[in-house]
């Protein structure tokens, strides 16, 4: 291979070494040669995949405050969330919450208020370790009384501009453009079935009405969990009034009801349709998000120890990953210290310390320290789970 081609490929996908073995290597590798050539981004000339980095330099911007509700249990992601808060579930080499903070830090995030509850100690430890320079405040939500209640705990009477972002929602949005608007902004996305979401009714971009999970929606613009509020203190007043008057929708205090009160009071609200939106509340969406971020973002990519093994990008490796007689990828995230032996792993997320042996995994999600020695499977394993063959 020409040296220029080698350098170009390394620069395009830093941190990952692609090893192709000759026909005399592990016999299973030859069976996948044709499969490799069909993957997006595969360069037949260099026999390497090329996924350019999207990393952009930080720029000087005005500082902001964000309120991030992260108290949820994540029932739909069990068993992964039995011992792990949903916002710490790994996607493309980073916890969900880290991808959100990266977006906000690039646009001037100065203070983050986290509404915590389930396994809050893990959230605190992770943020202190990963973002030591970020001013973090933690407010515990003792009872799960709804998003409106959670947000009311994170706002202050003297708040000006505030971003409110759900901790399990990843998105692509023009944050700078949103902040430049004089009106309050709610992120929306056109969906086929809006009955599961808060819905915005609009005239042009101006929001005229908000409805929480309507049975008969008159709009297909779903609220995606991204709110830019110009006067956070004013919204707090409406939220606290709603709670004091015990005005609930579907048994909970909804932020949409307080926002509707502000709209009726004459506050200007606009709907801005965002780009990518991933509501990572279930396994299928989690894997789709992992796939998208691996292909389009600058993901962590440590150098794995390869022993007669093949890597099919895009992949993300944590430190200390070992591959023996295995094929890994595409669209795989392996956490720190994972060991894969005599196996094929694709379209999967494995948290740190997982071990896989003599298996073929696809569309699988493993918690920390999980182990599998069981042959072909589509699996979901929680922390410290072990699945072994009886043979």
C-alpha positions as CSV (number, residue, x, y, z in Angstrom):
1,X,0.0,0.0,0.0
2,X,1.4,3.4,-0.9
3,X,2.5,5.4,2.2
4,X,0.3,8.3,1.3
5,X,-2.8,6.0,1.3
6,X,-1.8,4.7,4.7
7,X,-1.4,8.2,6.2
8,X,-4.7,9.3,4.6
9,X,-6.6,6.4,6.1
10,X,-5.1,6.9,9.6
11,X,-6.0,10.6,9.5
12,X,-9.5,9.9,8.4
13,X,-10.1,7.4,11.2
14,X,-7.7,8.1,14.0
15,X,-6.9,5.6,16.8
16,X,-8.0,2.4,15.0
17,X,-5.7,0.1,13.2
18,X,-7.3,-2.2,10.6
19,X,-5.5,-5.5,10.2
20,X,-6.1,-7.7,7.2
21,X,-4.6,-11.2,7.4
22,X,-3.3,-13.3,4.5
23,X,-5.3,-16.4,3.4
24,X,-3.2,-18.5,5.8
25,X,-4.6,-16.6,8.8
26,X,-7.7,-17.6,10.8
27,X,-10.0,-19.4,8.3
28,X,-13.1,-17.5,9.2
29,X,-11.7,-14.2,8.0
30,X,-11.7,-15.2,4.4
31,X,-15.4,-15.8,4.6
32,X,-16.0,-12.2,5.4
33,X,-13.8,-10.6,2.7
34,X,-16.7,-10.1,0.3
35,X,-18.9,-8.8,3.2
36,X,-16.2,-6.3,4.1
37,X,-16.2,-4.7,0.7
38,X,-19.9,-3.9,0.9
39,X,-19.8,-1.7,3.9
40,X,-20.3,2.1,3.5
41,X,-17.0,4.0,3.4
42,X,-14.9,1.0,2.4
43,X,-12.1,2.0,0.0
44,X,-11.3,-0.8,-2.3
45,X,-7.9,0.7,-3.2
46,X,-6.6,0.9,0.3
47,X,-8.8,-1.9,1.8
48,X,-9.6,0.4,4.7
49,X,-12.7,2.3,5.7
50,X,-12.6,6.1,5.8
51,X,-14.9,8.0,8.1
52,X,-13.8,11.6,8.3
53,X,-13.8,13.3,11.7
54,X,-16.4,15.9,12.4
55,X,-14.6,17.5,15.4
56,X,-14.8,21.3,15.3
57,X,-12.7,23.7,17.4
58,X,-14.5,25.5,20.2
59,X,-15.2,29.2,19.8
60,X,-15.9,32.1,22.0
61,X,-19.6,32.4,22.8
62,X,-21.9,33.8,25.5
63,X,-22.2,31.7,28.6
64,X,-25.4,29.8,29.4
65,X,-27.2,27.7,32.0
66,X,-28.8,24.3,31.4
67,X,-31.2,22.3,33.4
68,X,-31.0,18.5,32.7
69,X,-33.5,16.1,34.3
70,X,-31.7,12.8,34.7
71,X,-33.7,11.2,37.6
72,X,-35.5,8.6,35.5
73,X,-35.2,4.9,36.1
74,X,-35.1,3.8,32.4
75,X,-37.5,0.9,32.8
76,X,-37.6,0.2,29.0
77,X,-33.8,-0.3,28.9
78,X,-33.7,-3.0,31.6
79,X,-31.8,-5.1,32.4
80,X,-29.1,-2.5,31.4
81,X,-30.5,0.1,33.8
82,X,-31.0,-2.2,36.8
83,X,-27.7,-0.9,38.2
84,X,-26.9,2.0,35.8
85,X,-28.7,5.3,35.4
86,X,-30.1,5.7,31.9
87,X,-28.0,8.8,31.2
88,X,-24.8,6.8,31.8
89,X,-25.7,4.1,29.2
90,X,-22.8,4.1,26.7
91,X,-23.3,5.1,23.0
92,X,-20.4,5.3,20.6
93,X,-17.8,5.3,23.3
94,X,-19.5,8.0,25.5
95,X,-22.3,8.1,28.1
96,X,-25.5,9.6,26.8
97,X,-25.1,12.6,29.0
98,X,-21.6,13.3,27.7
99,X,-22.8,13.7,24.1
100,X,-25.4,16.3,25.3
101,X,-22.8,18.2,27.3
102,X,-20.4,18.3,24.3
103,X,-23.0,20.0,22.2
104,X,-23.7,22.6,24.9
105,X,-20.1,23.2,26.0
106,X,-19.3,24.1,22.3
107,X,-21.9,26.9,22.6
108,X,-20.9,28.4,25.9
109,X,-22.3,26.2,28.7
110,X,-21.1,27.5,32.0
111,X,-23.5,26.0,34.6
112,X,-25.4,22.7,34.5
113,X,-28.1,21.8,37.0
114,X,-28.9,18.1,37.1
115,X,-32.2,16.9,38.5
116,X,-31.1,13.5,40.0
117,X,-32.8,10.6,41.6
118,X,-32.2,7.0,40.6
119,X,-28.5,6.0,41.3
120,X,-27.6,9.6,41.7
121,X,-24.2,8.8,43.2
122,X,-23.1,7.3,39.9
123,X,-24.2,10.4,38.0
124,X,-22.3,12.6,40.4
125,X,-19.1,10.5,40.3
126,X,-19.2,10.3,36.5
127,X,-19.6,14.1,36.0
128,X,-16.9,14.9,38.5
129,X,-14.5,12.5,36.8
130,X,-15.4,13.4,33.2
131,X,-16.1,17.1,33.4
132,X,-14.1,18.4,36.4
133,X,-14.1,22.1,35.1
134,X,-17.9,22.3,34.6
135,X,-19.9,24.0,37.3
136,X,-22.4,21.3,38.3
137,X,-25.3,21.6,40.7
138,X,-27.4,18.6,41.8
139,X,-31.0,18.8,43.0
140,X,-32.7,15.6,44.1
141,X,-36.2,14.8,42.9
142,X,-37.6,12.8,45.9
143,X,-40.8,11.8,44.0
144,X,-41.2,11.1,40.3
145,X,-44.0,13.7,39.8
146,X,-43.4,14.6,36.2
147,X,-41.1,16.6,34.0
148,X,-42.7,19.9,35.1
149,X,-42.0,19.1,38.7
150,X,-38.4,18.2,37.9
151,X,-37.7,21.4,35.9
152,X,-39.2,23.5,38.7
153,X,-36.6,22.2,41.0
154,X,-33.8,23.3,38.7
155,X,-34.9,26.8,38.0
156,X,-34.3,29.9,40.1
157,X,-36.4,33.0,40.4
158,X,-33.7,35.2,38.9
159,X,-32.9,33.0,35.9
160,X,-32.6,34.6,32.5
161,X,-31.9,32.4,29.5
162,X,-31.9,28.7,30.3
163,X,-31.7,25.5,28.2
164,X,-33.8,22.6,29.4
165,X,-32.8,19.3,27.8
166,X,-33.9,15.8,28.6
167,X,-31.0,13.7,29.7
168,X,-31.8,10.7,27.4
169,X,-32.4,12.7,24.2
170,X,-29.6,13.2,21.7
171,X,-30.0,15.7,18.9
172,X,-28.4,17.9,16.2
173,X,-29.5,21.5,16.4
174,X,-28.2,25.0,15.6
175,X,-27.8,26.0,19.3
176,X,-26.2,29.4,18.3
177,X,-29.1,30.1,16.0
178,X,-31.7,29.2,18.6
179,X,-30.0,31.5,21.1
180,X,-30.0,34.4,18.7
181,X,-33.8,34.4,18.4
182,X,-35.6,36.9,20.6
183,X,-38.5,34.4,21.2
184,X,-38.5,31.3,23.4
185,X,-37.8,28.2,21.3
186,X,-39.0,24.7,21.5
187,X,-37.3,22.0,19.4
188,X,-39.7,19.9,17.4
189,X,-39.6,17.1,14.9
190,X,-42.2,15.9,12.4
191,X,-43.4,12.3,13.4
192,X,-45.9,9.9,12.0
193,X,-47.6,9.2,15.3
194,X,-47.4,12.2,17.7
195,X,-49.7,10.6,20.3
196,X,-46.8,9.5,22.5
197,X,-45.4,13.1,22.7
198,X,-46.1,16.6,23.6
199,X,-47.4,18.3,20.4
200,X,-47.0,21.9,19.2
201,X,-49.7,23.5,17.1
202,X,-48.3,26.4,15.1
203,X,-49.0,29.3,12.7
204,X,-45.9,29.5,10.7
205,X,-43.1,29.2,13.4
206,X,-45.2,30.7,16.1
207,X,-46.6,28.2,18.6
208,X,-50.3,28.8,19.4
209,X,-51.0,25.7,21.5
210,X,-49.2,22.9,23.3
211,X,-50.9,19.6,24.1
212,X,-49.4,16.7,26.1
213,X,-49.9,13.3,24.4
214,X,-53.2,14.1,22.6
215,X,-55.5,11.2,21.7
216,X,-56.5,13.0,18.5
217,X,-53.6,15.2,17.5
218,X,-54.1,18.1,15.2
219,X,-50.4,18.5,14.5
220,X,-47.6,16.1,13.9
221,X,-44.9,18.3,15.4
222,X,-43.6,16.5,18.4
223,X,-41.6,18.2,21.2
224,X,-38.2,16.6,21.4
225,X,-37.1,17.7,24.8
226,X,-35.1,20.8,23.9
227,X,-36.4,24.0,25.3
228,X,-34.7,27.4,25.1
229,X,-36.4,29.7,27.6
230,X,-35.4,33.4,27.7
231,X,-36.8,34.1,31.2
232,X,-36.4,31.0,33.3
233,X,-37.6,32.7,36.4
234,X,-41.0,33.5,34.8
235,X,-41.4,29.8,33.8
236,X,-40.6,28.8,37.3
237,X,-43.5,30.9,38.6
238,X,-45.9,29.1,36.2
239,X,-44.5,25.7,37.2
240,X,-44.8,26.4,40.9
241,X,-48.4,27.8,40.5
242,X,-49.4,24.6,38.6
243,X,-48.0,22.4,41.3
244,X,-49.6,24.5,44.1
245,X,-53.0,24.2,42.3
246,X,-52.4,20.4,41.7
247,X,-53.0,20.7,38.0
248,X,-51.9,17.4,36.5
249,X,-52.1,15.7,33.1
250,X,-52.1,12.0,33.1
251,X,-51.3,12.0,36.8
252,X,-48.1,14.1,36.5
253,X,-47.1,17.8,36.4
254,X,-46.3,18.4,32.8
255,X,-44.0,21.1,31.5
256,X,-46.2,21.5,28.5
257,X,-49.1,22.8,30.7
258,X,-46.9,25.5,32.2
259,X,-45.5,26.5,28.8
260,X,-49.1,26.7,27.5
261,X,-49.9,29.1,30.4
262,X,-47.0,31.3,29.3
263,X,-48.3,31.2,25.7
264,X,-51.7,32.3,26.8
265,X,-50.1,35.1,28.8
266,X,-48.6,36.4,25.6
267,X,-45.0,35.2,25.8
268,X,-43.7,34.5,22.3
269,X,-42.8,30.9,21.6
270,X,-41.5,29.5,18.3
271,X,-41.1,25.9,17.0
272,X,-37.8,25.1,15.4
273,X,-37.4,21.8,13.7
274,X,-34.1,20.2,14.6
275,X,-32.0,17.8,12.6
276,X,-31.2,14.4,14.0
277,X,-33.2,13.3,17.1
278,X,-32.7,10.1,19.1
279,X,-34.9,9.4,22.0
280,X,-32.7,6.7,23.6
281,X,-35.4,5.1,25.8
282,X,-35.4,1.7,24.3
283,X,-32.8,-0.8,22.9
284,X,-33.7,-0.4,19.2
285,X,-33.2,3.4,19.4
286,X,-30.1,3.0,21.4
287,X,-28.5,0.8,18.8
288,X,-29.6,3.1,16.0
289,X,-28.0,6.1,17.8
290,X,-24.8,4.1,18.3
291,X,-24.7,3.4,14.6
292,X,-25.3,7.0,13.6
293,X,-22.8,8.5,16.0
294,X,-20.1,6.1,15.1
295,X,-20.4,7.0,11.4
296,X,-20.8,10.8,11.9
297,X,-19.0,11.9,15.1
298,X,-15.5,12.0,16.5
299,X,-15.8,9.1,18.8
300,X,-13.3,7.8,21.3
301,X,-11.0,5.2,19.6
302,X,-8.3,3.7,21.7
303,X,-5.9,1.2,20.1
304,X,-7.0,-2.3,20.8
305,X,-4.7,-5.3,21.2
306,X,-5.3,-7.4,18.1
307,X,-4.4,-11.1,17.9
308,X,-5.3,-12.6,14.6
309,X,-8.4,-10.4,14.4
310,X,-10.2,-8.1,12.1
311,X,-11.9,-4.7,12.8
312,X,-14.6,-3.5,10.5
313,X,-15.3,0.3,11.0
314,X,-17.0,2.2,12.3
315,X,-16.1,1.1,15.8
316,X,-15.2,2.6,19.2
317,X,-12.8,1.0,21.6
318,X,-12.1,2.0,25.2
319,X,-8.7,1.5,26.8
320,X,-7.3,-2.0,27.2
321,X,-9.6,-3.8,24.7
322,X,-8.3,-7.2,23.5
323,X,-9.5,-9.1,20.4
324,X,-8.4,-12.6,19.8
325,X,-9.3,-14.7,16.7
326,X,-12.3,-12.5,16.3
327,X,-14.1,-10.1,13.9
328,X,-15.6,-7.0,15.4
329,X,-17.8,-4.5,13.6
330,X,-19.3,-2.7,12.0
331,X,-21.2,-0.4,14.4
332,X,-19.7,-1.7,17.6
333,X,-18.8,0.1,20.8
334,X,-16.6,-1.8,23.3
335,X,-15.9,-0.3,26.7
336,X,-12.7,-0.3,28.7
337,X,-11.2,-3.7,29.3
338,X,-13.5,-5.7,27.0
339,X,-12.1,-9.1,25.8
340,X,-13.5,-10.7,22.7
341,X,-12.2,-14.2,21.8
342,X,-13.1,-16.6,19.0
343,X,-16.2,-14.5,18.2
344,X,-18.1,-12.3,15.8
345,X,-19.6,-9.1,17.2
346,X,-21.5,-6.5,15.1
347,X,-24.2,-3.8,15.7
348,X,-23.7,-4.0,19.4
349,X,-22.8,-2.0,22.6
350,X,-20.7,-3.6,25.3
351,X,-19.9,-1.6,28.4
352,X,-16.6,-1.8,30.2
353,X,-15.2,-5.2,31.4
354,X,-17.3,-7.4,29.2
355,X,-16.0,-10.8,28.0
356,X,-17.3,-12.7,24.9
357,X,-16.1,-16.1,23.9
358,X,-17.1,-18.5,21.1
359,X,-20.1,-16.4,20.3
360,X,-21.7,-14.5,17.4
361,X,-23.5,-11.4,18.6
362,X,-25.6,-9.0,16.7
363,X,-27.8,-6.1,18.0
364,X,-26.8,-6.9,21.6
365,X,-26.4,-4.6,24.6
366,X,-24.3,-5.6,27.6
367,X,-23.9,-3.9,30.9
368,X,-20.6,-3.7,32.8
369,X,-18.7,-6.9,33.5
370,X,-21.2,-9.1,31.6
371,X,-19.9,-12.3,30.0
372,X,-21.2,-14.5,27.2
373,X,-20.0,-18.0,26.1
374,X,-23.0,-19.2,24.3
375,X,-22.9,-19.2,20.5
376,X,-25.2,-17.0,18.2
377,X,-27.4,-14.6,20.2
378,X,-29.2,-11.3,20.2
379,X,-28.8,-10.4,23.9
380,X,-29.4,-7.9,26.5
381,X,-27.3,-8.5,29.7
382,X,-27.2,-6.3,32.8
383,X,-24.1,-5.6,34.9
384,X,-22.2,-8.7,36.0
385,X,-24.5,-11.1,34.2
386,X,-23.0,-14.3,32.7
387,X,-24.4,-16.5,30.0
388,X,-22.7,-19.8,29.3
389,X,-23.4,-22.8,27.1
390,X,-24.3,-26.1,28.7
391,X,-22.5,-28.1,26.1
